[in-house]
Amino acid sequence: MTLRYLTAGESHGPGLCAIAEGFPAGVTIDLAAVDHDLARRQKGYGRGGRMKIETDKAQFVAGLRGGLTTGAPIALVIWNKDHENWKDLVSPAARGGKKFTAVRPGHADLPGSLKYGFDDARDALERASARNTATLVALGSLARQLLAACGVRLCSRVVSIGEAVHAVEGPPTEAGRAAIEASEFHVDSPAAEAAMKVVVDRERERGSSVGGTVEVWAEGLPPGLGTFVHPDRRLDARLGQALLGVQAIKAVEIGDGTRTDWPGDRVHDAIFHSPERGFYRNTNRAGGLEGGMTNGSPLRVRAFMKPIPTMLTPLPSVDLLTRQAVQARYERSDVCAVPAAAVVCEAVVAWTLADALLEKFGGDQLGDLQAAMRHYADRIR
Ligand SMILES: Cc1cc2nc3c(=O)[nH]c(=O)nc-3n(C[C@H](O)[C@H](O)[C@H](O)COP(=O)(O)O)c2cc1C
């Protein structure tokens, strides 16, 4: 691992913070672009009231000078506006108020309380909350800017919400990317958007919730990021870990990886070569990864999000303290956060790819990194 990070912060605490180490010097960071990515995470049809309160902004406190990275650790803070409304319950000094004991199935509430010996599940749920994905998006935005300086660009889109499926093949077109960013469902199809809205409205009405599938694309990657030499260094494994590290992501697919019903000649991508293009493929069923490495085709990974576990019509549960049967507690919640999850997944993929790029090409400084990439491109042609 060349790039590393740590995050800290509770959902309703004063703020969230992150430290990133291993970033090369000389990368121009567009701070407005980081805030733009944070705003993208906050959007989406089916979100709860919290997103109306927050307008996330990253405050950089270390590692940048004059808009350029210095190679030193980068530190950032995202303040929680909603903390003002919760500070009696969750400020570092507070311990009081009504205990959260009607633990919610599908959350960290019960296993987290048992593991750490809490009599109030708030001690678990505040940190377990997906609010922390704001830090992942800010870090991913830095990674995305580094990747862009190296000719790599990423995008994401929602592929399904509940049973409403957007049947797509290949990365979105330029117009499609614009449509995705303008869409409340993060899709490039008005028909899919309409079908997804029906599903979210229905589940909201039922007091339930809904999950879905997202995909992330990265184009412009050189072949050979990641490696086959050891299991934990395979890029497939590292992408899987990054994506499964996001709350509510329960499965990951690389390329057409789940199509185990297809025969080999339908699944693998024939290899061609021309002096102009070098090695190339006419299909991309592998999703740009072979043998734990990028193969030069666009990367395509999908992540599968379970339905949101906090529901207006709660499931039966047991009180943490009395051990009596209760209904799980409801606390303000999203009904669907699949569009937001797409932005988060894009961010963690960006981070993983930036790490793999730095591992392959090194460079304390952006110019060295770019020169190493040019040299490699000439060698493999
Ligand atoms: C962007 C995003 C937003 C989420 N919003 C909520 C929410 O409002 N309410 C909720 O109960 N769960 C929400 N979740 C899911 C929970 O955080 C997650 O299911 C829970 O922490 C348990 O973790 P697990 O699903 O990975 O087991 C959200 C997840 C993501 C990625």
Ligand as a Chemical Component Dictionary entry (heavy atoms), coordinates in Angstrom:
data_LIG
# 
_chem_comp.id                   LIG 
_chem_comp.type                 NON-POLYMER 
_chem_comp.pdbx_formal_charge   0 
_chem_comp.three_letter_code    LIG 
# 
loop_
_chem_comp_atom.comp_id 
_chem_comp_atom.atom_id 
_chem_comp_atom.alt_atom_id 
_chem_comp_atom.type_symbol 
_chem_comp_atom.charge 
_chem_comp_atom.model_Cartn_x 
_chem_comp_atom.model_Cartn_y 
_chem_comp_atom.model_Cartn_z 
_chem_comp_atom.pdbx_ordinal 
LIG C1  C1  C 0 -24.698 6.596  1.298 1  
LIG C2  C2  C 0 -25.355 5.722  2.341 2  
LIG C3  C3  C 0 -26.403 6.228  3.085 3  
LIG C4  C4  C 0 -27.012 5.433  4.057 4  
LIG N1  N1  N 0 -28.070 5.966  4.757 5  
LIG C5  C5  C 0 -28.658 5.203  5.706 6  
LIG C6  C6  C 0 -29.766 5.723  6.453 7  
LIG O1  O1  O 0 -30.200 6.861  6.280 8  
LIG N2  N2  N 0 -30.326 4.901  7.379 9  
LIG C7  C7  C 0 -29.884 3.638  7.607 10 
LIG O2  O2  O 0 -30.431 2.959  8.452 11 
LIG N3  N3  N 0 -28.853 3.127  6.912 12 
LIG C8  C8  C 0 -28.221 3.871  5.973 13 
LIG N4  N4  N 0 -27.178 3.335  5.260 14 
LIG C9  C9  C 0 -26.764 1.940  5.500 15 
LIG C10 C10 C 0 -26.163 1.695  6.873 16 
LIG O3  O3  O 0 -25.147 2.629  7.172 17 
LIG C11 C11 C 0 -25.621 0.261  6.991 18 
LIG O4  O4  O 0 -26.546 -0.646 6.487 19 
LIG C12 C12 C 0 -25.325 -0.056 8.457 20 
LIG O5  O5  O 0 -24.288 0.786  8.922 21 
LIG C13 C13 C 0 -24.920 -1.520 8.683 22 
LIG O6  O6  O 0 -23.803 -1.874 7.940 23 
LIG P1  P1  P 0 -23.864 -3.057 6.875 24 
LIG O7  O7  O 0 -25.103 -2.808 6.038 25 
LIG O8  O8  O 0 -22.631 -2.899 6.029 26 
LIG O9  O9  O 0 -23.946 -4.342 7.611 27 
LIG C14 C14 C 0 -26.560 4.105  4.283 28 
LIG C15 C15 C 0 -25.487 3.614  3.521 29 
LIG C16 C16 C 0 -24.893 4.402  2.550 30 
LIG C17 C17 C 0 -23.750 3.840  1.748 31 
# 
loop_
_chem_comp_bond.comp_id 
_chem_comp_bond.atom_id_1 
_chem_comp_bond.atom_id_2 
_chem_comp_bond.value_order 
_chem_comp_bond.pdbx_ordinal 
LIG C1  C2  SING 1  
LIG C2  C3  SING 2  
LIG C2  C16 DOUB 3  
LIG C3  C4  DOUB 4  
LIG C4  N1  SING 5  
LIG C4  C14 SING 6  
LIG N1  C5  DOUB 7  
LIG C5  C6  SING 8  
LIG C5  C8  SING 9  
LIG C6  O1  DOUB 10 
LIG C6  N2  SING 11 
LIG N2  C7  SING 12 
LIG C7  O2  DOUB 13 
LIG C7  N3  SING 14 
LIG N3  C8  DOUB 15 
LIG C8  N4  SING 16 
LIG N4  C9  SING 17 
LIG N4  C14 SING 18 
LIG C9  C10 SING 19 
LIG C10 O3  SING 20 
LIG C10 C11 SING 21 
LIG C11 O4  SING 22 
LIG C11 C12 SING 23 
LIG C12 O5  SING 24 
LIG C12 C13 SING 25 
LIG C13 O6  SING 26 
LIG O6  P1  SING 27 
LIG P1  O7  DOUB 28 
LIG P1  O8  SING 29 
LIG P1  O9  SING 30 
LIG C14 C15 DOUB 31 
LIG C15 C16 SING 32 
LIG C16 C17 SING 33 
# 
